[in-house]
C-alpha cells in the first residue's frame, strides 16, 4: 500500500526524519518496500513554453509545436533547443507555459512517455492536461501555467505537489492498515501521539426522501455478504474533481476519473472501505425503485466489467444484480453497463462487506486484482459501515452537489462484535522477559483501539476492536505491546535449564545423519512450496500411483498453488528448470518435507514426511583428466546406498520396477528400495515424457524415500564380523545367462552354494554380443574370494569349493560357463 506522508500528517504527527521513521515501521512489523520522494503521481514533467505552433499537415485538429523547456533539452551546440511535440489540444496559443512530459516521464495509470509518430510527424513528448497529470480539472485542454512559471522547472515541485510516499508491505492479518486512518492509528500508537479524527471535514445533510422509497436490497446467499447498505444521492453534477482530491489519489497511484468515482476511491484509501457508485437510473430502469440482489453468479453468465472485458462467470462468484441481470462483480469490479458517466444525475452508493474466500477466488480465477478485492480478501469490518457510508455520501454531495436520501437501506446478516480478552500484566512480563511498565501496556493497547477495564489489580478486561480480526487470544495482546515497546529493548537471556538433561530424539538424530550423508554425496538442500498445481501428478505420470486424493485449498494464493503436494518431486523439477534457465546445467538437490493426502473417514489430511532428491547434469566438473558424464540411475542409487550405509539399514535390496508399477520412471532404470522386506522408497530416472512436461532438460535421476521407514529401520549397532588372518584365494568366473537373470539372483545362488568358504563376490563386467553369446544372452563376470578363518586354503580345497559353486549356480539359473 502507498501512504503519502503529506496526507498522513493531517491526522498525526509523523517524524521529519524519514529514514528513522521507516526503520521504526520495520521494527513494528510494517515493512517499507520503497520510498518515493516525488510522490505526486507523475515524474519527468517540466514547465515548457510554446515557441511556435503550426497546423499538422495531415490533421485538421492537431498542431506541431516547438516547446522550449530550458536546460532540459539542449542542441548540438550545448544551448537550449526547441523540442517538437505533436499536440491535439485547442485551448493554447504561442507563448503559453504548459506542463511538458518528456521521453521517459511517468504519468498516473502506469503511463510511460515514449518517442512516437502522430499522422507521420515525430513527437518527442507530450503537452499535458490536468487530467493527464492526475489533477482532475482542465479536461478539455492543456493545463495553462502562470506566465512567470520558470522554464524547465519540475512541475511537481513548482505546484507544491512534492511529497514522500512510502510503499508499505501490509501483512494479511492487518487489514486495518490498508487505510490512512489505520496507519494514523498505528503511528499514534508507535509514538504515543494523539490522532485527529479523519471524517470530521464533511457533514452529511440528508434530504426528505427516505432511501427505502428508492431502493430495495436482498441478500440471497447470506454466506456471501454479511452486510450490504445502499443510499441514493440525487441530482449530482458529474465533472472533474477538485485539485486536492486528485492530488491525494495520485499519491496512491490512482488515476482521477470524475468527482463521484474519485470520492469512492478517496474513501477506500482514507477509511479502508471499498465502495461502488452505480448510475441509479440505469439500475432502476422502468421500475419505481431500484432492486438490488446479492447472489451467486450463474454458470456461464456473462458480465462486461468496467475495464471493457466481457467475462464468463461461474457459480462460485458473487454478483450484484437486479432481477433481470448481473451488474457488478461483488468486491472486485463494477459493471460497464451501470457505470457513472457524464450523463449520470442520480447515484446509488453501495457500502458493503463480502466473503473473503469467494472474493479471493473470483479475483484470482479471473486475473482481476483490484484495490477493492485486495481489502475484501483480508476482511473489511462490518461494524462501522454506517459511518463510512455517511462520510462518502457527504463527500459526494460536497464536491458533486446533489441531495443524499434520508437514512440507509441496511441489510445486516452478521455484524462484527468486539472480542473479549483478558490481559494479565504479571503473566505478560513473565513471558516477555522484561519489566515493561503496566502504564505503557495499557496506553499502547488503548491507542490501538482496545477498550480496557481493570477487574482486579494487574488484570484487565479487554475488548479488541472489530477492525482487528487478528486479536483473538491473550497472547496476541502481548505481541502488540511488545512490538510497540520494541523487541530490541528486551535484554537477551538464556532459558533456564537447571536440573534438566536433554538430548535430541531418535528421529532427530536419524534426520541429522540423513542430512550429513546427502551433503557428503554432493547434494544441496532446498525448500520448495508445499502448495502444488492440480495437474502436477498427471504431468509426472504419477497420478495412478499415489494413494489418496489431493487436499484442495479453500483460499489458494493462485490457481497454480491450489492443492497440497502429494509428492516433492514436481517442486524439485521446477527448481531444476529454474537453474537450467539461468545457465546452471548440473544440479543436485534434495528436500525433506511433508506430503499430504485425503484419507477416507478422516477429517484431517494425512501427512507423511518424505526425503526426495534429483540429479541432472554431471556429478563432477570437467577437468584435464576427465570429461563431464551425465548422471544416470547408478548415481542416484549411489546416493541411496550412502544413506543405507550411514543408517545401517538391515537387509537392503533393490527390486526392479516395470512400467506398470512406475510409469513415471524410465523402464529398465527404476528400482524399489526395500529393507527387511518393507518398502522404504524408490530410485530411478524420470520418464522422458514427464521431464518434457515440466520443460526440463534430461536425463533427470530422482529418488523419494519415506522418512518414517528410515527412522524405524535405522540402527545404532552395525553388523560386525571377524577378519581372517589367512590369505584368500581369488578366482574369476563368467556366467552366460538369459537377460532375465539378475545380478541379485546370481549372487544369492553363489553365496548359498559357496558356504562359509566364500568370503566375497564382486561383479566386474557385463558383456553382450548376439553373435558370440546368442540372442537374449549376457555374460556376467565375477571376482570370487575363498578364505578360511583357521587355515590357509590349499589349491585343491579352493578348486573343490569353486567347482561345487559353479555346478549349483548353473543348475539353479540355467547358466553356462563362458570359455
ChimeraX attribute file (.defattr): number of C-alpha atoms within 10 A of each C-alpha:
attribute: neighborCount
match mode: 1-to-1
recipient: residues
	/A:1	18
	/A:2	22
	/A:3	23
	/A:4	22
	/A:5	21
	/A:6	17
	/A:7	18
	/A:8	20
	/A:9	15
	/A:10	14
	/A:11	20
	/A:12	22
	/A:13	18
	/A:14	18
	/A:15	14
	/A:16	9
	/A:17	8
	/A:18	14
	/A:19	11
	/A:20	11
	/A:21	15
	/A:22	20
	/A:23	13
	/A:24	19
	/A:25	18
	/A:26	15
	/A:27	16
	/A:28	18
	/A:29	14
	/A:30	19
	/A:31	18
	/A:32	19
	/A:33	13
	/A:34	13
	/A:35	17
	/A:36	16
	/A:37	12
	/A:38	16
	/A:39	26
	/A:40	30
	/A:41	29
	/A:42	25
	/A:43	20
	/A:44	18
	/A:45	26
	/A:46	24
	/A:47	25
	/A:48	29
	/A:49	26
	/A:50	21
	/A:51	16
	/A:52	17
	/A:53	20
	/A:54	12
	/A:55	14
	/A:56	19
	/A:57	12
	/A:58	12
	/A:59	11
	/A:60	9
	/A:61	11
	/A:62	19
	/A:63	20
	/A:64	20
	/A:65	24
	/A:66	20
	/A:67	28
	/A:68	25
	/A:69	26
	/A:70	20
	/A:71	14
	/A:72	17
	/A:73	16
	/A:74	15
	/A:75	11
	/A:76	7
	/A:77	7
	/A:78	9
	/A:79	10
	/A:80	15
	/A:81	18
	/A:82	19
	/A:83	23
	/A:84	19
	/A:85	27
	/A:86	25
	/A:87	21
	/A:88	17
	/A:89	15
	/A:90	12
	/A:91	12
	/A:92	15
	/A:93	14
	/A:94	14
	/A:95	15
	/A:96	19
	/A:97	27
	/A:98	27
	/A:99	28
	/A:100	29
	/A:101	27
	/A:102	25
	/A:103	17
	/A:104	15
	/A:105	18
	/A:106	19
	/A:107	23
	/A:108	23
	/A:109	16
	/A:110	12
	/A:111	12
	/A:112	16
	/A:113	17
	/A:114	16
	/A:115	13
	/A:116	16
	/A:117	12
	/A:118	15
	/A:119	12
	/A:120	10
	/A:121	15
	/A:122	14
	/A:123	20
	/A:124	19
	/A:125	23
	/A:126	23
	/A:127	26
	/A:128	21
	/A:129	22
	/A:130	21
	/A:131	24
	/A:132	22
	/A:133	28
	/A:134	28
	/A:135	27
	/A:136	27
	/A:137	23
	/A:138	16
	/A:139	14
	/A:140	12
	/A:141	17
	/A:142	25
	/A:143	24
	/A:144	17
	/A:145	17
	/A:146	10
	/A:147	12
	/A:148	7
	/A:149	16
	/A:150	18
	/A:151	20
	/A:152	19
	/A:153	18
	/A:154	18
	/A:155	27
	/A:156	22
	/A:157	13
	/A:158	13
	/A:159	10
	/A:160	9
	/A:161	19
	/A:162	19
	/A:163	19
	/A:164	19
	/A:165	24
	/A:166	23
	/A:167	17
	/A:168	20
	/A:169	17
	/A:170	16
	/A:171	13
	/A:172	15
	/A:173	13
	/A:174	17
	/A:175	23
	/A:176	26
	/A:177	24
	/A:178	28
	/A:179	22
	/A:180	26
	/A:181	23
	/A:182	20
	/A:183	20
	/A:184	26
	/A:185	24
	/A:186	25
	/A:187	26
	/A:188	21
	/A:189	22
	/A:190	20
	/A:191	16
	/A:192	16
	/A:193	16
	/A:194	15
	/A:195	19
	/A:196	16
	/A:197	13
	/A:198	16
	/A:199	18
	/A:200	8
	/A:201	9
	/A:202	16
	/A:203	14
	/A:204	16
	/A:205	15
	/A:206	17
	/A:207	15
	/A:208	11
	/A:209	15
	/A:210	17
	/A:211	22
	/A:212	19
	/A:213	13
	/A:214	19
	/A:215	21
	/A:216	16
	/A:217	18
	/A:218	17
	/A:219	20
	/A:220	12
	/A:221	14
	/A:222	16
	/A:223	13
	/A:224	24
	/A:225	25
	/A:226	20
	/A:227	23
	/A:228	24
	/A:229	18
	/A:230	26
	/A:231	27
	/A:232	30
	/A:233	26
	/A:234	20
	/A:235	16
	/A:236	22
	/A:237	19
	/A:238	20
	/A:239	18
	/A:240	24
	/A:241	24
	/A:242	16
	/A:243	16
	/A:244	12
	/A:245	20
	/A:246	29
	/A:247	24
	/A:248	25
	/A:249	25
	/A:250	24
	/A:251	29
	/A:252	22
	/A:253	20
	/A:254	21
	/A:255	24
	/A:256	29
	/A:257	19
	/A:258	21
	/A:259	27
	/A:260	31
	/A:261	20
	/A:262	22
	/A:263	29
	/A:264	24
	/A:265	27
	/A:266	23
	/A:267	21
	/A:268	22
	/A:269	24
	/A:270	22
	/A:271	23
	/A:272	25
	/A:273	28
	/A:274	25
	/A:275	22
	/A:276	26
	/A:277	23
	/A:278	26
	/A:279	20
	/A:280	25
	/A:281	17
	/A:282	17
	/A:283	25
	/A:284	17
	/A:285	11
	/A:286	9
	/A:287	9
	/A:288	10
	/A:289	17
	/A:290	23
	/A:291	17
	/A:292	22
	/A:293	21
	/A:294	24
	/A:295	23
	/A:296	22
	/A:297	23
	/A:298	16
	/A:299	12
	/A:300	11
	/A:301	13
	/A:302	15
	/A:303	23
	/A:304	19
	/A:305	20
	/A:306	15
	/A:307	11
	/A:308	11
	/A:309	11
	/A:310	13
	/A:311	13
	/A:312	14
	/A:313	21
	/A:314	16
	/A:315	13
	/A:316	16
	/A:317	21
	/A:318	27
	/A:319	27
	/A:320	21
	/A:321	21
	/A:322	20
	/A:323	10
	/A:324	8
	/A:325	15
	/A:326	26
	/A:327	25
	/A:328	26
	/A:329	23
	/A:330	31
	/A:331	31
	/A:332	26
	/A:333	22
	/A:334	23
	/A:335	22
	/A:336	18
	/A:337	18
	/A:338	19
	/A:339	21
	/A:340	23
	/A:341	15
	/A:342	10
	/A:343	11
	/A:344	20
	/A:345	18
	/A:346	23
	/A:347	27
	/A:348	26
	/A:349	25
	/A:350	21
	/A:351	25
	/A:352	27
	/A:353	28
	/A:354	25
	/A:355	21
	/A:356	21
	/A:357	18
	/A:358	22
	/A:359	28
	/A:360	26
	/A:361	20
	/A:362	23
	/A:363	22
	/A:364	16
	/A:365	15
	/A:366	11
	/A:367	11
	/A:368	13
	/A:369	15
	/A:370	13
	/A:371	18
	/A:372	22
	/A:373	23
	/A:374	20
	/A:375	25
	/A:376	27
	/A:377	22
	/A:378	21
	/A:379	23
	/A:380	27
	/A:381	24
	/A:382	23
	/A:383	18
	/A:384	14
	/A:385	20
	/A:386	17
	/A:387	11
	/A:388	20
	/A:389	23
	/A:390	21
	/A:391	22
	/A:392	28
	/A:393	28
	/A:394	25
	/A:395	23
	/A:396	26
	/A:397	26
	/A:398	18
	/A:399	19
	/A:400	23
	/A:401	18
	/A:402	21
	/A:403	23
	/A:404	30
	/A:405	23
	/A:406	18
	/A:407	18
	/A:408	21
	/A:409	20
	/A:410	20
	/A:411	17
	/A:412	17
	/A:413	14
	/A:414	14
	/A:415	15
	/A:416	16
	/A:417	14
	/A:418	18
	/A:419	16
	/A:420	17
	/A:421	19
	/A:422	18
	/A:423	23
	/A:424	19
	/A:425	21
	/A:426	13
	/A:427	13
	/A:428	22
	/A:429	16
	/A:430	10
	/A:431	11
	/A:432	16
	/A:433	12
	/A:434	15
	/A:435	12
	/A:436	17
	/A:437	11
	/A:438	15
	/A:439	9
	/A:440	14
	/A:441	20
	/A:442	20
	/A:443	15
	/A:444	24
	/A:445	20
	/A:446	16
	/A:447	19
	/A:448	20
	/A:449	17
	/A:450	22
	/A:451	17
	/A:452	20
	/A:453	13
	/A:454	14
	/A:455	10
	/A:456	9
	/A:457	8
	/A:458	12
	/A:459	16
	/A:460	18
	/A:461	17
	/A:462	22
	/A:463	19
	/A:464	25
	/A:465	20
	/A:466	21
	/A:467	22
	/A:468	21
	/A:469	19
	/A:470	15
	/A:471	23
	/A:472	13
	/A:473	14
	/A:474	15
	/A:475	15
	/A:476	14
	/A:477	23
	/A:478	20
	/A:479	15
	/A:480	17
	/A:481	22
	/A:482	22
	/A:483	15
	/A:484	23
	/A:485	21
	/A:486	13
	/A:487	16
	/A:488	10
	/A:489	11
	/A:490	14
	/A:491	9
	/A:492	10
	/A:493	7
	/A:494	5
	/A:495	6
	/A:496	7
	/A:497	8
	/A:498	6
	/A:499	5
	/A:500	6
	/A:501	6
	/A:502	6
	/A:503	7
	/A:504	9
	/A:505	9
	/A:506	12
	/A:507	15
	/A:508	12
	/A:509	12
	/A:510	21
	/A:511	18
	/A:512	12
	/A:513	15
	/A:514	22
	/A:515	19
	/A:516	14
	/A:517	21
	/A:518	20
	/A:519	15
	/A:520	13
	/A:521	18
	/A:522	15
	/A:523	21
	/A:524	16
	/A:525	14
	/A:526	13
	/A:527	14
	/A:528	16
	/A:529	12
	/A:530	17
	/A:531	22
	/A:532	25
	/A:533	16
	/A:534	18
	/A:535	12
	/A:536	22
	/A:537	22
	/A:538	13
	/A:539	17
	/A:540	24
	/A:541	19
	/A:542	18
	/A:543	17
	/A:544	13
	/A:545	13
	/A:546	12
	/A:547	12
	/A:548	15
	/A:549	14
	/A:550	21
	/A:551	21
	/A:552	17
	/A:553	12
	/A:554	12
	/A:555	17
	/A:556	17
	/A:557	13
	/A:558	16
	/A:559	15
	/A:560	13
	/A:561	18
	/A:562	19
	/A:563	22
	/A:564	22
	/A:565	25
	/A:566	28
	/A:567	25
	/A:568	25
	/A:569	24
	/A:570	21
	/A:571	20
	/A:572	24
	/A:573	25
	/A:574	15
	/A:575	19
	/A:576	27
	/A:577	20
	/A:578	13
	/A:579	15
	/A:580	17
	/A:581	12
	/A:582	9
	/A:583	9
	/A:584	12
	/A:585	15
	/A:586	18
	/A:587	21
	/A:588	25
	/A:589	22
	/A:590	23
	/A:591	22
	/A:592	22
	/A:593	17
	/A:594	18
	/A:595	19
	/A:596	22
	/A:597	22
	/A:598	18
	/A:599	16
	/A:600	11
	/A:601	6
	/A:602	8
	/A:603	8
	/A:604	12
	/A:605	17
	/A:606	15
	/A:607	14
	/A:608	15
	/A:609	16
	/A:610	22
	/A:611	23
	/A:612	23
	/A:613	27
	/A:614	27
	/A:615	29
	/A:616	25
	/A:617	22
	/A:618	18
	/A:619	19
	/A:620	14
	/A:621	11
	/A:622	11
	/A:623	8
	/A:624	5
	/A:625	5
	/A:626	9
	/A:627	11
	/A:628	13
	/A:629	12
	/A:630	17
	/A:631	23
	/A:632	20
	/A:633	22
	/A:634	15
	/A:635	19
	/A:636	23
	/A:637	21
	/A:638	13
	/A:639	21
	/A:640	23
	/A:641	17
	/A:642	16
	/A:643	21
	/A:644	21
	/A:645	15
	/A:646	18
	/A:647	22
	/A:648	18
	/A:649	21
	/A:650	17
	/A:651	11
	/A:652	18
	/A:653	16
	/A:654	17
	/A:655	14
	/A:656	18
	/A:657	20
	/A:658	15
	/A:659	13
	/A:660	11
	/A:661	15
	/A:662	22
	/A:663	20
	/A:664	26
	/A:665	30
	/A:666	22
	/A:667	19
	/A:668	13
	/A:669	18
	/A:670	29
	/A:671	24
	/A:672	19
	/A:673	24
	/A:674	19
	/A:675	19
	/A:676	12
	/A:677	11
	/A:678	13
	/A:679	18
	/A:680	20
	/A:681	22
	/A:682	24
	/A:683	30
	/A:684	29
	/A:685	28
	/A:686	27
	/A:687	23
	/A:688	17
	/A:689	15
	/A:690	25
	/A:691	22
	/A:692	13
	/A:693	13
	/A:694	16
	/A:695	13
	/A:696	21
	/A:697	17
	/A:698	20
	/A:699	19
	/A:700	28
	/A:701	28
	/A:702	28
	/A:703	26
	/A:704	23
	/A:705	21
	/A:706	17
	/A:707	23
	/A:708	15
	/A:709	17
	/A:710	25
	/A:711	18
	/A:712	12
	/A:713	17
	/A:714	21
	/A:715	15
	/A:716	10
	/A:717	8
	/A:718	13
	/A:719	8
	/A:720	6
	/A:721	6
	/A:722	6
	/A:723	9
	/A:724	14
	/A:725	12
	/A:726	13
	/A:727	14
	/A:728	20
	/A:729	19
	/A:730	13
	/A:731	13
	/A:732	13
	/A:733	16
	/A:734	22
	/A:735	22
	/A:736	24
	/A:737	22
	/A:738	17
	/A:739	12
	/A:740	10
	/A:741	15
	/A:742	13
	/A:743	12
	/A:744	12
	/A:745	13
	/A:746	20
	/A:747	17
	/A:748	12
	/A:749	19
	/A:750	22
	/A:751	17
	/A:752	14
	/A:753	20
	/A:754	23
	/A:755	12
	/A:756	13
	/A:757	20
	/A:758	22
	/A:759	19
	/A:760	17
	/A:761	15
	/A:762	12
	/A:763	15
	/A:764	11
	/A:765	11
	/A:766	14
	/A:767	12
	/A:768	16
	/A:769	12
	/A:770	10
	/A:771	7
	/A:772	9
	/A:773	15
	/A:774	12
	/A:775	12
	/A:776	12
	/A:777	19
	/A:778	23
	/A:779	22
	/A:780	21
	/A:781	19
	/A:782	20
	/A:783	15
	/A:784	21
	/A:785	20
	/A:786	24
	/A:787	22
	/A:788	19
	/A:789	16
	/A:790	9
	/A:791	11
	/A:792	16
	/A:793	18
	/A:794	9
	/A:795	9
	/A:796	9
	/A:797	13
	/A:798	21
	/A:799	15
	/A:800	10
	/A:801	17
	/A:802	21
	/A:803	14
	/A:804	14
	/A:805	20
	/A:806	21
	/A:807	14
	/A:808	17
	/A:809	24
	/A:810	18
	/A:811	12
	/A:812	12
	/A:813	17
	/A:814	13
	/A:815	22
	/A:816	17
	/A:817	15
	/A:818	13
	/A:819	7
